[in-house]
């Protein structure tokens, strides 16, 4: 699959997730392999512009990207075309990103109701057109993509109209999460509705997103729905090897078994070290709490581990908790 001139092979993308897909997480995923395109946490364009004018520091969410392997996308959000274009050009010129992605899918109230951005903009397709078209002109020849949901609500779902607008405005790919903003993460992603959008696109790839938590589901999505690529999100937070498993399935190779619990523990500790190296012992330990809970999810004894991991204050406490409580066998 190509997004503009960027080759995405395999056509398996790592979703942007605020608070999670920072450099450390991306590095762990990269070490396992299997991901065709990684994306940063979403970056508030207006906040980026303010930092640029008032300080010498750029957002933490952009740390590390200059030295990362490519292709790499940065996702940005706001509702002002000029601000988005200005920040997009900076990402291209200063950070040499492969793709600039626009968030039109975030359902969080801080983004939608307070900032009138993210999925809020699905009710204003013409404003979306203005944002995309200005960003496309500003970032050329670097491709610009868009990520949406099926609509704001189930009654007002307008993904077909939005898909046409996205392509007409010059975007190089469309990613669709198979829920509405109203659904948030409840229920199941509607892959039939995702696939139905293919006929509304002329030349750009359609990427499906939602509920892909196994290599088998990734393979099923490609075989049964008219999509060009898939995006894996929450399921990979505690299983960064999921991309490698999915890539093997697409190649027709045997799907690698889940790593042993000892290997999973080692992976989590490697992740912890990367976080501490970047943010320091205190902040790194606090940030790692949520990741540690993800690594234990679905394991017998996970609740006990999470209870203790959620309160660690130092690397020494973290290692003690991991050694004492990290699950040692799968749930029945």
MOLINHU-V687243 format. One record per residue. N is the residue number from 1. PHI is phi as a letter, one per 40 degrees, with the letter a starting at -180 (none if undefined). OMEGA is omega as a letter, one per 40 degrees, with the letter a starting at -180 (999 if undefined). NEAR is the number of other ideal C-beta (glycine too) atoms within 12 Angstrom. Layout:
N|PHI|OMEGA|NEAR ; N|PHI|OMEGA|NEAR
This chain:
1|none|i|29 ; 2|b|i|23 ; 3|b|a|36 ; 4|g|i|28 ; 5|c|a|14 ; 6|c|i|30 ; 7|c|i|19 ; 8|b|a|36 ; 9|b|e|21 ; 10|c|a|32 ; 11|c|a|35 ; 12|b|a|43 ; 13|b|i|47 ; 14|c|a|50 ; 15|c|i|45 ; 16|c|i|42 ; 17|b|a|36 ; 18|d|i|30 ; 19|g|a|21 ; 20|b|a|34 ; 21|c|i|40 ; 22|c|a|41 ; 23|d|a|31 ; 24|c|i|34 ; 25|c|a|47 ; 26|c|i|40 ; 27|c|i|30 ; 28|c|i|40 ; 29|c|a|43 ; 30|c|a|29 ; 31|c|i|21 ; 32|c|i|30 ; 33|g|i|25 ; 34|g|a|36 ; 35|b|a|42 ; 36|c|i|41 ; 37|a|i|48 ; 38|b|a|44 ; 39|b|i|47 ; 40|c|i|44 ; 41|c|i|34 ; 42|c|a|40 ; 43|b|i|43 ; 44|c|a|34 ; 45|c|a|43 ; 46|c|i|26 ; 47|c|i|27 ; 48|c|a|35 ; 49|c|i|27 ; 50|c|i|18 ; 51|c|a|21 ; 52|c|a|23 ; 53|c|a|16 ; 54|b|a|11 ; 55|a|i|12 ; 56|c|a|7 ; 57|c|i|15 ; 58|b|a|27 ; 59|d|i|30 ; 60|d|a|25 ; 61|c|i|35 ; 62|b|a|34 ; 63|c|i|26 ; 64|g|a|30 ; 65|c|a|34 ; 66|c|a|19 ; 67|b|a|14 ; 68|c|i|28 ; 69|c|i|20 ; 70|b|e|23 ; 71|c|i|35 ; 72|a|i|38 ; 73|b|i|50 ; 74|b|i|50 ; 75|b|i|48 ; 76|b|i|53 ; 77|a|i|45 ; 78|i|i|37 ; 79|b|a|32 ; 80|b|a|25 ; 81|d|a|28 ; 82|c|i|20 ; 83|c|i|31 ; 84|c|a|44 ; 85|c|a|30 ; 86|c|a|28 ; 87|c|i|44 ; 88|d|i|44 ; 89|c|i|29 ; 90|c|i|31 ; 91|c|i|40 ; 92|c|a|28 ; 93|c|a|17 ; 94|c|a|17 ; 95|b|i|33 ; 96|f|i|21 ; 97|c|a|36 ; 98|c|a|37 ; 99|a|i|48 ; 100|b|a|54 ; 101|b|i|52 ; 102|b|i|56 ; 103|c|i|48 ; 104|b|a|53 ; 105|b|a|50 ; 106|c|a|42 ; 107|c|a|33 ; 108|c|a|24 ; 109|d|i|16 ; 110|c|i|17 ; 111|c|a|30 ; 112|c|a|29 ; 113|c|a|16 ; 114|c|a|15 ; 115|b|a|25 ; 116|f|a|25 ; 117|b|a|39 ; 118|f|a|41 ; 119|c|i|44 ; 120|d|a|33 ; 121|c|i|42 ; 122|c|i|43 ; 123|c|a|29 ; 124|b|a|24 ; 125|d|a|29 ; 126|c|i|19 ; 127|c|i|26 ; 128|d|i|44 ; 129|d|a|27 ; 130|c|i|26 ; 131|c|a|42 ; 132|c|a|45 ; 133|c|i|28 ; 134|c|a|31 ; 135|c|i|47 ; 136|c|i|35 ; 137|c|a|24 ; 138|c|a|29 ; 139|c|a|38 ; 140|d|e|21 ; 141|c|i|17 ; 142|c|a|34 ; 143|c|i|35 ; 144|b|i|47 ; 145|b|a|51 ; 146|b|i|53 ; 147|b|a|47 ; 148|b|i|53 ; 149|b|a|45 ; 150|c|i|41 ; 151|i|i|35 ; 152|c|i|33 ; 153|b|i|21 ; 154|c|a|19 ; 155|c|a|11 ; 156|b|a|20 ; 157|d|a|30 ; 158|b|a|31 ; 159|c|a|45 ; 160|c|i|26 ; 161|c|a|24 ; 162|c|i|42 ; 163|d|i|42 ; 164|c|i|26 ; 165|c|a|32 ; 166|d|a|46 ; 167|c|a|33 ; 168|c|a|25 ; 169|c|i|31 ; 170|h|i|33 ; 171|c|a|42 ; 172|c|i|40 ; 173|a|i|45 ; 174|b|i|48 ; 175|b|a|51 ; 176|b|i|50 ; 177|c|a|46 ; 178|c|i|38 ; 179|b|i|34 ; 180|c|i|34 ; 181|c|i|36 ; 182|c|a|23 ; 183|c|a|26 ; 184|f|i|20 ; 185|b|i|24 ; 186|c|i|14 ; 187|g|a|15 ; 188|b|i|18 ; 189|c|a|33 ; 190|c|a|27 ; 191|c|i|32 ; 192|c|i|21 ; 193|c|i|33 ; 194|c|a|41 ; 195|c|a|30 ; 196|c|a|23 ; 197|c|a|41 ; 198|d|a|28 ; 199|c|i|13 ; 200|c|i|26 ; 201|b|a|32 ; 202|c|a|16 ; 203|b|a|19 ; 204|c|a|33 ; 205|c|i|39 ; 206|b|a|45 ; 207|b|a|52 ; 208|c|a|47 ; 209|a|i|42 ; 210|h|i|41 ; 211|g|i|29 ; 212|c|a|41 ; 213|b|i|26 ; 214|a|i|24 ; 215|c|a|36 ; 216|c|i|19 ; 217|c|i|29 ; 218|c|i|43 ; 219|c|i|25 ; 220|c|a|21 ; 221|c|i|37 ; 222|c|a|31 ; 223|c|a|17 ; 224|b|a|17 ; 225|b|a|31 ; 226|c|i|24 ; 227|b|i|37 ; 228|c|i|34 ; 229|a|i|42 ; 230|b|i|54 ; 231|b|i|51 ; 232|b|a|47 ; 233|b|a|37 ; 234|d|a|28 ; 235|c|a|33 ; 236|c|a|41 ; 237|c|i|32 ; 238|b|a|35 ; 239|b|a|38 ; 240|c|i|40 ; 241|c|a|36 ; 242|c|i|40 ; 243|c|i|41 ; 244|c|i|35 ; 245|c|a|36 ; 246|c|i|43 ; 247|c|i|33 ; 248|c|i|25 ; 249|c|i|29 ; 250|c|i|29 ; 251|c|a|22 ; 252|g|i|13 ; 253|c|i|16 ; 254|d|i|10 ; 255|c|i|23 ; 256|d|i|23 ; 257|c|i|13 ; 258|d|i|22 ; 259|d|i|22 ; 260|c|i|16 ; 261|c|i|25 ; 262|c|i|17 ; 263|c|i|19 ; 264|c|i|33 ; 265|c|i|28 ; 266|c|i|20 ; 267|c|i|35 ; 268|c|i|42 ; 269|c|i|26 ; 270|c|i|27 ; 271|d|i|39 ; 272|d|a|38 ; 273|c|i|23 ; 274|c|i|29 ; 275|c|i|37 ; 276|c|i|27 ; 277|d|a|22 ; 278|c|a|24 ; 279|b|a|23 ; 280|g|a|15 ; 281|c|a|23 ; 282|c|a|18 ; 283|c|i|19 ; 284|c|i|27 ; 285|c|i|31 ; 286|c|i|26 ; 287|c|a|30 ; 288|c|a|43 ; 289|d|a|31 ; 290|c|i|28 ; 291|c|a|41 ; 292|d|i|41 ; 293|c|i|32 ; 294|c|a|34 ; 295|c|a|39 ; 296|c|a|37 ; 297|d|i|28 ; 298|g|a|26 ; 299|b|i|29 ; 300|c|a|18 ; 301|g|a|23 ; 302|c|a|27 ; 303|c|i|18 ; 304|c|i|19 ; 305|c|a|34 ; 306|c|i|28 ; 307|d|a|18 ; 308|c|a|26 ; 309|c|a|37 ; 310|c|a|25 ; 311|b|a|19 ; 312|c|a|33 ; 313|b|a|20 ; 314|a|i|21 ; 315|d|a|25 ; 316|c|i|15 ; 317|c|i|25 ; 318|c|a|36 ; 319|c|i|25 ; 320|c|a|18 ; 321|c|i|32 ; 322|c|a|36 ; 323|c|a|18 ; 324|c|a|19 ; 325|b|a|30 ; 326|c|a|34 ; 327|d|a|30 ; 328|b|i|21 ; 329|a|a|16 ; 330|c|i|16 ; 331|c|i|14 ; 332|c|999|7
